[in-house]
Amino acid sequence: MRIGEYKMKDMYDVDRLKSFRQLIDLSAKKYSSRAAFLLRDGEGYRKITYKELRQRFYNLCGYFISQGLKGKYIAVVGHNCFQWALSYLAAASVGIVVPLDKELSVEDIDNFMQYAKVDAVCGDEKIISGIAFETTNTYKSYSFDMIDREYSLIPCDCEKEIQQIEISKDEMNVLIFTSGTTGSAKGVCLSQNNLLADIQYTLSVVNIKKSDVTLSILPLHHTYECTLNCILMLSRGSCITYADSLLKVTKNITEYSPSILVVVPALLKMIDKKICQSVKEKCPVKYKHLFEKYTFAEAIGKLPKLVRWAISSKVQASLGGKVRLFIVGAADLDSAIVENFGALGMKVLQGYGLTECSPLLAGNSDFYFNAKSTGRAIPGVSLKIDNPNDEGVGEILAKGDNIMLGYFKDQEATERVFEGGWFHTGDLGRMDPDGALYITGRSKNVIVTENGKNIYPEELEAKLYNFPEVEDALVVATQDRGKTEVKAKIFPNLDAIKKQLGRVPSWSEVKMHIGLIINDINEKMPGYKHISNYEVLECALEKTTTRKIKRFGNNVN
């Protein structure tokens, strides 16, 4: 047994599903009358049961086939909703689904659809109308509204034909264009087997219940949200609800009372900040000194049991009253935040993955927990560190049935990332003796000094984010007289600085405050890792739809 590998007794028994079709059939059989989706409907709510989901799925598959779309590429683009999920599942079952980012321009959406030779698009009426109006290309188009009110209600007369569609484990059913934070989009080819393998691996160490309710917040075109907060939930009989927008997440949480939230670190950090501030302000005066002397988690632990229970109950009520689990990925997470929620009785499981891996590769779980790491390789996945340096840091390589088939129309790029059966993630990390994985950065982001020393921008950015006065941070390499130096671009949190000073700061005071933070970090770091210069920004750094700071474009100019 490899170090860090799960033993059979440390796993739940979960069967591997062979297709989305089988998932929907089994869930309809096991959870027939339970709500698969709870949707806002005017002033009230509407429930889509698992039985109705199955019928609508086959109806829509049949409709797509009647439209000549069997074996064809079908794009899905629009806001998170039941129709998005239904379109995705049906398109992947009769052809190849191409999820696209609704935030892209019409021109970019059209370019991706042309490149994939898409025949049809399902999506928001506004986006579909824009494509029809602004481009010369013709696609069969199906609005989410019509899919809901008509196309998925037309009785299916070819269920047997749909059942007989072969879903090969080595056949692409999902094509995802991902730019990540690199600026160069690649088409990731995934099979249903890839995605269902990742779901099986995840469920073997994380217990998701039929009584669970989740609130879908992150964009569904990302594999992280689609796999872990849609397909996985539907395989367990859980109920999916949808956030109206990022600005209404807090309201929606209290409205739907989710038990599980799948989030990115930026969102969890925001929730944590509000909770910590509220608890410190409303805590009985006699205990306020604890929060000044100890970390938030330590202070909570030192409170009398009854006071701790009262605080936890109020925090839980502010989150709808039922949150038991946060699943977090897509970026580095401060372990203090994990400990804060743990002290309040809520589990935070941080994981690591990539779109190419469907996406999860490693994670904390019901059987292994380490707040400072991204956890162990999930069962079914093998990880190793390639060519580690003196600190044990090297590129993370992975193996497993969840790894993609390859890059779309790019054999050269596919061959570059696969070697000896191992997938090269492009990420840097190290493993401890328990097999816990620690991410140190992207290999292409590493700053190499003239002396051959490696500086990981993500490490310095994490230290900057420890200061509440820093809202956004990006560390890059600059050249000064032929010498490589480290530069930090920082967008300040003016409210935090105002709180520190007790008044509204001038811009020169803001710059001076950030300078003190830089000095503090430099004093605790080896000389070669020092931030040589910094820029205080007047505008926030550009971010992707999962709130990652872009490492290209205007951010690095």
Solvent accessible surface area in square Angstrom, and as a share of the most:
residue,aa,sasa,rsa
1,M,156,0.70
2,R,103,0.37
3,I,124,0.63
4,G,14,0.13
5,E,61,0.27
6,Y,16,0.06
7,K,100,0.43
8,M,158,0.71
9,K,157,0.67
10,D,38,0.20
11,M,51,0.23
12,Y,75,0.28
13,D,142,0.74
14,V,19,0.11
15,D,121,0.63
16,R,76,0.28
17,L,26,0.13
18,K,161,0.68
19,S,6,0.04
20,F,0,0.00
21,R,30,0.11
22,Q,63,0.28
23,L,2,0.01
24,I,2,0.01
25,D,34,0.18
26,L,69,0.35
27,S,4,0.03
28,A,10,0.08
29,K,169,0.71
30,K,129,0.55
31,Y,26,0.10
32,S,43,0.28
33,S,86,0.55
34,R,94,0.34
35,A,21,0.16
36,A,0,0.00
37,F,0,0.00
38,L,55,0.27
39,L,22,0.11
40,R,98,0.36
41,D,82,0.42
42,G,68,0.65
43,E,183,0.82
44,G,31,0.30
45,Y,108,0.41
46,R,65,0.24
47,K,106,0.45
48,I,1,0.00
49,T,29,0.17
50,Y,2,0.01
51,K,137,0.58
52,E,58,0.26
53,L,3,0.01
54,R,56,0.20
55,Q,84,0.38
56,R,18,0.06
57,F,0,0.00
58,Y,0,0.00
59,N,8,0.04
60,L,0,0.00
61,C,0,0.00
62,G,9,0.09
63,Y,33,0.13
64,F,0,0.00
65,I,30,0.15
66,S,82,0.53
67,Q,57,0.25
68,G,46,0.44
69,L,1,0.01
70,K,95,0.40
71,G,47,0.45
72,K,85,0.36
73,Y,47,0.18
74,I,0,0.00
75,A,0,0.00
76,V,0,0.00
77,V,0,0.00
78,G,7,0.07
79,H,87,0.39
80,N,23,0.12
81,C,11,0.07
82,F,0,0.00
83,Q,30,0.13
84,W,2,0.01
85,A,1,0.01
86,L,0,0.00
87,S,0,0.00
88,Y,5,0.02
89,L,1,0.00
90,A,0,0.00
91,A,0,0.00
92,A,0,0.00
93,S,3,0.02
94,V,5,0.03
95,G,8,0.07
96,I,21,0.11
97,V,0,0.00
98,V,0,0.00
99,P,4,0.02
100,L,4,0.02
101,D,25,0.13
102,K,80,0.34
103,E,110,0.49
104,L,53,0.26
105,S,59,0.38
106,V,30,0.17
107,E,122,0.55
108,D,57,0.30
109,I,2,0.01
110,D,10,0.05
111,N,74,0.38
112,F,42,0.17
113,M,0,0.00
114,Q,86,0.38
115,Y,101,0.38
116,A,1,0.01
117,K,143,0.61
118,V,10,0.06
119,D,58,0.30
120,A,0,0.00
121,V,1,0.01
122,C,0,0.00
123,G,0,0.00
124,D,26,0.14
125,E,102,0.46
126,K,176,0.75
127,I,25,0.13
128,I,15,0.07
129,S,52,0.33
130,G,13,0.13
131,I,6,0.03
132,A,76,0.59
133,F,180,0.75
134,E,116,0.52
135,T,22,0.13
136,T,138,0.80
137,N,50,0.26
138,T,132,0.77
139,Y,36,0.14
140,K,94,0.40
141,S,52,0.33
142,Y,9,0.03
143,S,10,0.06
144,F,7,0.03
145,D,70,0.37
146,M,58,0.26
147,I,0,0.00
148,D,15,0.08
149,R,149,0.54
150,E,76,0.34
151,Y,29,0.11
152,S,0,0.00
153,L,90,0.45
154,I,72,0.37
155,P,110,0.69
156,C,29,0.17
157,D,139,0.72
158,C,23,0.14
159,E,59,0.26
160,K,153,0.65
161,E,65,0.29
162,I,0,0.00
163,Q,68,0.30
164,Q,126,0.56
165,I,23,0.12
166,E,140,0.63
167,I,33,0.17
168,S,37,0.24
169,K,116,0.49
170,D,104,0.54
171,E,79,0.36
172,M,32,0.14
173,N,5,0.02
174,V,0,0.00
175,L,0,0.00
176,I,10,0.05
177,F,24,0.10
178,T,34,0.20
179,S,51,0.33
180,G,36,0.35
181,T,27,0.16
182,T,55,0.32
183,G,41,0.40
184,S,65,0.42
185,A,48,0.38
186,K,65,0.28
187,G,4,0.04
188,V,0,0.00
189,C,14,0.08
190,L,0,0.00
191,S,0,0.00
192,Q,1,0.00
193,N,20,0.10
194,N,6,0.03
195,L,1,0.01
196,L,2,0.01
197,A,0,0.00
198,D,0,0.00
199,I,4,0.02
200,Q,40,0.18
201,Y,17,0.06
202,T,8,0.05
203,L,5,0.02
204,S,5,0.03
205,V,2,0.01
206,V,11,0.06
207,N,54,0.28
208,I,5,0.03
209,K,87,0.37
210,K,110,0.47
211,S,76,0.49
212,D,4,0.02
213,V,36,0.21
214,T,1,0.00
215,L,0,0.00
216,S,2,0.01
217,I,19,0.09
218,L,6,0.03
219,P,29,0.18
220,L,3,0.02
221,H,23,0.10
222,H,50,0.22
223,T,5,0.03
224,Y,27,0.10
225,E,0,0.00
226,C,4,0.03
227,T,0,0.00
228,L,3,0.01
229,N,0,0.00
230,C,3,0.02
231,I,0,0.00
232,L,4,0.02
233,M,0,0.00
234,L,1,0.00
235,S,14,0.09
236,R,64,0.23
237,G,1,0.01
238,S,0,0.00
239,C,16,0.10
240,I,1,0.01
241,T,0,0.00
242,Y,22,0.08
243,A,17,0.14
244,D,70,0.36
245,S,51,0.33
246,L,100,0.50
247,L,174,0.86
248,K,100,0.42
249,V,3,0.02
250,T,75,0.44
251,K,115,0.49
252,N,0,0.00
253,I,4,0.02
254,T,67,0.39
255,E,52,0.23
256,Y,20,0.08
257,S,28,0.18
258,P,0,0.00
259,S,12,0.08
260,I,0,0.00
261,L,0,0.00
262,V,0,0.00
263,V,0,0.00
264,V,3,0.02
265,P,12,0.08
266,A,49,0.38
267,L,15,0.07
268,L,0,0.00
269,K,76,0.32
270,M,75,0.33
271,I,15,0.07
272,D,15,0.08
273,K,99,0.42
274,K,112,0.47
275,I,13,0.07
276,C,16,0.09
277,Q,88,0.39
278,S,41,0.26
279,V,10,0.06
280,K,88,0.37
281,E,108,0.49
282,K,158,0.67
283,C,5,0.03
284,P,61,0.39
285,V,124,0.71
286,K,142,0.60
287,Y,37,0.14
288,K,63,0.27
289,H,101,0.45
290,L,19,0.09
291,F,20,0.08
292,E,152,0.68
293,K,147,0.62
294,Y,69,0.26
295,T,79,0.46
296,F,16,0.06
297,A,18,0.14
298,E,89,0.40
299,A,0,0.00
300,I,1,0.00
301,G,49,0.48
302,K,106,0.45
303,L,5,0.02
304,P,58,0.37
305,K,161,0.68
306,L,138,0.69
307,V,31,0.18
308,R,72,0.26
309,W,166,0.58
310,A,39,0.30
311,I,18,0.09
312,S,22,0.14
313,S,42,0.27
314,K,151,0.64
315,V,11,0.06
316,Q,39,0.17
317,A,66,0.52
318,S,59,0.38
319,L,11,0.05
320,G,17,0.16
321,G,37,0.36
322,K,134,0.57
323,V,2,0.01
324,R,75,0.27
325,L,3,0.01
326,F,0,0.00
327,I,23,0.12
328,V,1,0.01
329,G,5,0.05
330,A,37,0.29
331,A,51,0.40
332,D,93,0.48
333,L,11,0.06
334,D,64,0.33
335,S,24,0.15
336,A,43,0.33
337,I,14,0.07
338,V,4,0.03
339,E,73,0.33
340,N,15,0.08
341,F,2,0.01
342,G,44,0.42
343,A,30,0.24
344,L,10,0.05
345,G,66,0.63
346,M,2,0.01
347,K,85,0.36
348,V,2,0.01
349,L,6,0.03
350,Q,8,0.04
351,G,10,0.10
352,Y,19,0.07
353,G,29,0.28
354,L,26,0.13
355,T,27,0.16
356,E,20,0.09
357,C,0,0.00
358,S,0,0.00
359,P,8,0.05
360,L,22,0.11
361,L,0,0.00
362,A,0,0.00
363,G,5,0.05
364,N,6,0.03
365,S,4,0.03
366,D,51,0.26
367,F,69,0.29
368,Y,28,0.11
369,F,103,0.43
370,N,35,0.18
371,A,16,0.12
372,K,140,0.59
373,S,2,0.02
374,T,10,0.06
375,G,0,0.00
376,R,41,0.15
377,A,14,0.11
378,I,3,0.02
379,P,19,0.12
380,G,48,0.46
381,V,4,0.02
382,S,29,0.19
383,L,10,0.05
384,K,81,0.34
385,I,30,0.15
386,D,53,0.27
387,N,132,0.68
388,P,73,0.46
389,N,58,0.30
390,D,155,0.80
391,E,105,0.47
392,G,28,0.27
393,V,9,0.05
394,G,5,0.05
395,E,36,0.16
396,I,0,0.00
397,L,7,0.04
398,A,0,0.00
399,K,77,0.33
400,G,27,0.26
401,D,61,0.31
402,N,0,0.00
403,I,16,0.08
404,M,7,0.03
405,L,66,0.33
406,G,6,0.06
407,Y,19,0.07
408,F,20,0.08
409,K,113,0.48
410,D,57,0.29
411,Q,120,0.53
412,E,121,0.54
413,A,2,0.01
414,T,16,0.09
415,E,108,0.48
416,R,153,0.56
417,V,27,0.16
418,F,59,0.25
419,E,115,0.52
420,G,72,0.69
421,G,52,0.50
422,W,43,0.15
423,F,3,0.01
424,H,31,0.14
425,T,6,0.03
426,G,14,0.13
427,D,11,0.06
428,L,19,0.10
429,G,0,0.00
430,R,89,0.33
431,M,64,0.29
432,D,32,0.16
433,P,116,0.73
434,D,73,0.38
435,G,6,0.06
436,A,0,0.00
437,L,0,0.00
438,Y,37,0.14
439,I,55,0.28
440,T,25,0.14
441,G,4,0.04
442,R,64,0.23
443,S,48,0.31
444,K,128,0.54
445,N,29,0.15
446,V,31,0.18
447,I,8,0.04
448,V,86,0.49
449,T,20,0.11
450,E,105,0.47
451,N,134,0.69
452,G,51,0.49
453,K,96,0.41
454,N,56,0.29
455,I,3,0.01
456,Y,11,0.04
457,P,2,0.01
458,E,40,0.18
459,E,55,0.25
460,L,1,0.00
461,E,14,0.06
462,A,37,0.29
463,K,71,0.30
464,L,0,0.00
465,Y,67,0.25
466,N,96,0.49
467,F,50,0.21
468,P,80,0.50
469,E,8,0.04
470,V,3,0.02
471,E,82,0.37
472,D,6,0.03
473,A,2,0.01
474,L,1,0.01
475,V,1,0.01
476,V,30,0.17
477,A,52,0.40
478,T,37,0.22
479,Q,122,0.54
480,D,69,0.36
481,R,239,0.87
482,G,65,0.62
483,K,116,0.49
484,T,24,0.14
485,E,33,0.15
486,V,5,0.03
487,K,46,0.19
488,A,0,0.00
489,K,13,0.05
490,I,0,0.00
491,F,47,0.20
492,P,4,0.02
493,N,17,0.09
494,L,86,0.43
495,D,109,0.57
496,A,14,0.11
497,I,0,0.00
498,K,94,0.40
499,K,158,0.67
500,Q,113,0.50
501,L,64,0.32
502,G,68,0.65
503,R,124,0.45
504,V,112,0.64
505,P,21,0.13
506,S,56,0.36
507,W,90,0.31
508,S,79,0.51
509,E,41,0.18
510,V,2,0.01
511,K,91,0.38
512,M,124,0.55
513,H,26,0.12
514,I,0,0.00
515,G,10,0.10
516,L,105,0.52
517,I,8,0.04
518,I,6,0.03
519,N,81,0.42
520,D,46,0.24
521,I,7,0.04
522,N,20,0.10
523,E,142,0.64
524,K,151,0.64
525,M,19,0.09
526,P,67,0.42
527,G,56,0.54
528,Y,71,0.27
529,K,19,0.08
530,H,67,0.30
531,I,5,0.03
532,S,63,0.40
533,N,57,0.29
534,Y,81,0.31
535,E,68,0.31
536,V,17,0.10
537,L,25,0.12
538,E,134,0.60
539,C,100,0.60
540,A,56,0.44
541,L,11,0.06
542,E,72,0.32
543,K,48,0.20
544,T,22,0.13
545,T,37,0.22
546,T,11,0.06
547,R,109,0.40
548,K,72,0.31
549,I,27,0.14
550,K,50,0.21
551,R,59,0.22
552,F,56,0.23
553,G,38,0.36
554,N,104,0.53
555,N,6,0.03
556,V,67,0.38
557,N,136,0.70
